[in-house]
Structure formats: structure tokens, C-alpha cells
Amino acid sequence: MVEGDEITVNGTTMVVVGEIQTANATVYLIDSVMLPPSITG
């Protein structure tokens, strides 16, 4: 979700630095570890 200049993922994870361009991808630095639902329960 984008609110102003802040981007959140799943309502809790904040994007710290967005759109870092690399040779193979665009990278987003986030402030927490994201796990798939099958692992988190």
C-alpha cells in the first residue's frame, strides 16, 4: 500500500529504500523478514 511517501507490504512491513536498480532486477529494502504463509501458519 502506498500512502504519501511510505510503502507498506501486508500492512506491517515498511519499504526503507525503494527502486534500487541492479543489472538483473529492481530491489526494495524492507525493515523485516517476510515469510510465506505456509511457514508462518
GROMACS elastic network, one bead per residue, 0.5 to 0.9 nm:
[ bonds ]
;  ai    aj funct       b0    kb
    1     6     6  0.81827   500
    1     7     6  0.56012   500
    1     8     6  0.52015   500
    1     9     6  0.63424   500
    1    10     6  0.80220   500
    1    11     6  0.74992   500
    2     5     6  0.70784   500
    2     6     6  0.57761   500
    2     8     6  0.65373   500
    3     6     6  0.53041   500
    3     7     6  0.64133   500
    3     8     6  0.82605   500
    4     7     6  0.81241   500
    6    14     6  0.73982   500
    6    15     6  0.72258   500
    6    16     6  0.85579   500
    7    13     6  0.84712   500
    7    14     6  0.60028   500
    7    15     6  0.54838   500
    7    16     6  0.83578   500
    7    18     6  0.86785   500
    8    11     6  0.57214   500
    8    12     6  0.63985   500
    8    13     6  0.53753   500
    8    15     6  0.60365   500
    8    30     6  0.89260   500
    9    12     6  0.62551   500
    9    13     6  0.50527   500
    9    14     6  0.64539   500
    9    15     6  0.76524   500
    9    30     6  0.89759   500
   10    13     6  0.64465   500
   11    14     6  0.82104   500
   12    32     6  0.87451   500
   13    30     6  0.66501   500
   13    31     6  0.62033   500
   13    32     6  0.60692   500
   13    33     6  0.82858   500
   13    34     6  0.80178   500
   14    29     6  0.86952   500
   14    30     6  0.56806   500
   14    31     6  0.56987   500
   14    32     6  0.77241   500
   15    18     6  0.64187   500
   15    28     6  0.65633   500
   15    29     6  0.58581   500
   15    31     6  0.65330   500
   16    28     6  0.75805   500
   16    29     6  0.54677   500
   16    30     6  0.52469   500
   16    31     6  0.63348   500
   17    20     6  0.73835   500
   17    27     6  0.85579   500
   17    28     6  0.59009   500
   17    29     6  0.50566   500
   17    30     6  0.71381   500
   18    26     6  0.84054   500
   18    27     6  0.68082   500
   18    29     6  0.63306   500
   18    30     6  0.85138   500
   19    26     6  0.55350   500
   19    27     6  0.56390   500
   19    28     6  0.57044   500
   19    29     6  0.86134   500
   20    25     6  0.83843   500
   20    26     6  0.55178   500
   20    28     6  0.63637   500
   20    29     6  0.82686   500
   21    24     6  0.81777   500
   21    25     6  0.64305   500
   21    27     6  0.64455   500
   22    25     6  0.53904   500
   22    26     6  0.60781   500
   22    27     6  0.73498   500
   23    26     6  0.84690   500
   30    33     6  0.78272   500
   35    38     6  0.81993   500
   35    39     6  0.65044   500
   35    40     6  0.65531   500
   36    39     6  0.57091   500
   36    40     6  0.65969   500
   36    41     6  0.89118   500
   37    40     6  0.50658   500
   37    41     6  0.59555   500
   38    41     6  0.57238   500
